[in-house]
Amino acid sequence: MFARASANAYAQVGVQTGAMSASPQKLITMLYDGARSAIAKAKFNLEAGDVPARGNAISKAIDIIDNGLRAVLDHEAGGEISANLESLYEYMVRRLMLANLRSDAALLAEVDTLLESLASAWAQIDDTAAAADQQPALQDN
């Protein structure tokens, strides 16, 4: 028991340290990963029949989507893309609530697939931005 608590505390410090030193793009990636991890825990707890743990995991995924991903949308800069993402995040939250109400693994899988697609696209954007930052500056000769 003590070893598990110690390992969890160590992991939490690692996450906090990573978040404090991460770029804004990396923070979004971490939010996607966190939501997907919470959904994986919800699936596990659904299969195990642990209703309270399932509900907690789904609530965590909803919180990450609603108060993390959706809250940071910049509607001025993002325009139509931002509006579409907000609608998609709202849809995901509704599907997660329904998954919890119905104990429906397929709904959890649907939201996980959507998050996976967005996370993959975001990672490509982040990789492109990182590569551009590492390009040597052109100098006038």
Backbone hydrogen bonds, N-H to C=O, Kabsch-Sander energy under -0.5 kcal/mol:
donor,donor_aa,acceptor,acceptor_aa,energy
5,A,1,M,-2.1
6,S,2,F,-2.5
7,A,3,A,-2.5
8,N,4,R,-2.6
9,A,5,A,-2.3
10,Y,6,S,-2.4
11,A,7,A,-2.4
12,Q,8,N,-2.4
13,V,9,A,-2.1
14,G,10,Y,-2.0
15,V,11,A,-2.2
16,Q,12,Q,-2.6
17,T,13,V,-2.7
18,G,14,G,-2.4
19,A,15,V,-2.5
20,M,16,Q,-2.1
21,S,17,T,-1.4
22,A,18,G,-0.6
22,A,19,A,-0.5
27,L,23,S,-2.3
28,I,24,P,-1.6
29,T,25,Q,-1.8
30,M,26,K,-2.4
31,L,27,L,-2.0
32,Y,28,I,-2.4
33,D,29,T,-2.5
34,G,30,M,-2.4
35,A,31,L,-2.5
36,R,32,Y,-2.4
37,S,33,D,-2.3
38,A,34,G,-2.2
39,I,35,A,-2.1
40,A,36,R,-2.2
41,K,37,S,-2.2
42,A,38,A,-2.2
43,K,39,I,-2.5
44,F,40,A,-2.2
45,N,41,K,-2.7
46,L,42,A,-2.2
47,E,43,K,-2.4
48,A,44,F,-1.9
49,G,45,N,-0.7
49,G,46,L,-0.7
50,D,45,N,-2.1
51,V,49,G,-1.3
54,R,50,D,-2.4
55,G,51,V,-2.7
56,N,52,P,-2.3
57,A,53,A,-2.4
58,I,54,R,-2.6
59,S,55,G,-2.4
60,K,56,N,-2.1
61,A,57,A,-2.2
62,I,58,I,-2.6
63,D,59,S,-2.6
64,I,60,K,-2.4
65,I,61,A,-2.4
66,D,62,I,-3.2
67,N,63,D,-2.6
68,G,64,I,-1.0
69,L,64,I,-2.3
70,R,65,I,-3.0
72,V,68,G,-1.1
73,L,70,R,-1.2
75,H,73,L,-0.8
78,G,74,D,-3.0
79,G,75,H,-1.3
81,I,78,G,-1.3
82,S,78,G,-0.8
83,A,79,G,-2.0
84,N,80,E,-2.6
85,L,81,I,-2.5
86,E,82,S,-2.3
87,S,83,A,-2.1
88,L,84,N,-2.3
89,Y,85,L,-2.9
90,E,86,E,-2.4
91,Y,87,S,-2.2
92,M,88,L,-2.5
93,V,89,Y,-2.3
94,R,90,E,-2.2
95,R,91,Y,-2.5
96,L,92,M,-2.5
97,M,93,V,-2.3
98,L,94,R,-2.2
99,A,95,R,-2.5
100,N,96,L,-2.2
101,L,97,M,-2.4
102,R,98,L,-2.7
103,S,99,A,-1.1
104,D,99,A,-1.8
105,A,103,S,-0.7
108,L,104,D,-1.3
109,A,105,A,-2.4
110,E,106,A,-2.1
111,V,107,L,-2.1
112,D,108,L,-2.4
113,T,109,A,-2.4
114,L,110,E,-2.0
115,L,111,V,-2.7
116,E,112,D,-2.5
117,S,113,T,-2.1
118,L,114,L,-2.2
119,A,115,L,-3.0
120,S,116,E,-2.3
121,A,117,S,-2.2
122,W,118,L,-2.8
123,A,119,A,-2.5
124,Q,120,S,-1.8
125,I,121,A,-1.8
126,D,122,W,-2.7
127,D,123,A,-2.8
128,T,124,Q,-2.3
129,A,125,I,-2.4
130,A,126,D,-2.5
131,A,127,D,-2.3
132,A,128,T,-2.0
133,D,129,A,-2.0
134,Q,130,A,-1.1
135,Q,132,A,-0.8
